[in-house]
Amino acid sequence: MDRRSFLKQASLVSGAAAASTLAAPAIAQNKRTLRMVTTWPKNFPGLGTAAQKLADNITAMTDGRLTVKLYSAGELVPAFECFDAVSTGSADLYHGAEYYWQGKHKAFNFFATVPMGLTASEMDAWMYHGGGQQLWDELAGKFNIKAFMAGNTGVQMGGWFTKEINAVDDLKGLKIRMPGLGGEVLRRLGASAVSLPGGEVFPSLQSGAIDATEWVGPWNDLAFGFYKITKFYYYPGFHEPGTAMSCGFNLDVFNSLSAADQAIVQQACKAATADAYAEFNANNGRALNTLLTKHGVQLKKFPDEVFDAIAKAADEVVAEVAAEDEFTGRVLESFSAARKELAGWGSIADQTYALYRNRAMGLARDV
């Protein structure tokens, strides 16, 4: 190779190396690691696992531009401090349930669940097409947060009772683990409702410190082993008819994302909502069969008299919460209008079809 050819070749190699050196940092600059904090224990069935799936999906769907690292409850911040951590920027996003933030504003309850509220499919309709998301944006934005639904448990069970509930008077003096607005509803009917963390529920029921407890549904309840203490399992759960899980981003972090990545986050949250609801339904069906056939659990429906009294008290409690300020009043107005319209349609669509199909095909449970 002569001197001129050598210099030309060296120049090309040098230029390529320089381009490579410049390109590498640019690619690195386009990648970010986001810290997700959660209110759930690590890999907790249906809840903690939903958070992990969402983190993994955002990472995969952005091809690694956004790597979401999950910290379960207590790893980075305590469970109920997730909201403040994301609001202030100590963490980038959370996965939880909005009723945990009712101490910040009572209206947050409506974006998770309220007693006698919306089912999972009705919640989707209100949030995505009935103005719910816009109201949520208005509320969460005041705390520097952008939030989306990211899961749903579906209708929860009414709970485990050490004695049968045949009349409203049977609730008087009953010591039951039921937090939030559901607990307040039962207090109106004479029960003594308390809030206990998950780890204390079983030993409290076992020792007699409480007479009853709600948790989630057959899938999670089977894992907790409540059937070992009592066999009376009541339905339906008036207090959580379709509890939405949520993903809340620090608003500054969300606004710093590209339009494409913002859209990916929104679609990942929608997918998480659908997937969690499907997973709960699939596992609840199998777990309920196990509870009934293997463990001798007695499935009980709340008597009409009891449920009607609960519904009346729930209406009073929710109305009182909404009367506390103008914004919550607007949320209840929108929520109630959606519930009325959706219930009217649902009563002649899904509910009637399921009733007729199950009866005709022998699929309904005889309870």
Order of alpha helices (4+ residues) and beta strands (2+ residues): alpha-beta-alpha-beta-alpha-beta-alpha-alpha-beta-beta-beta-alpha-beta-alpha-beta-alpha-beta-beta-alpha-alpha-beta-alpha-alpha-alpha
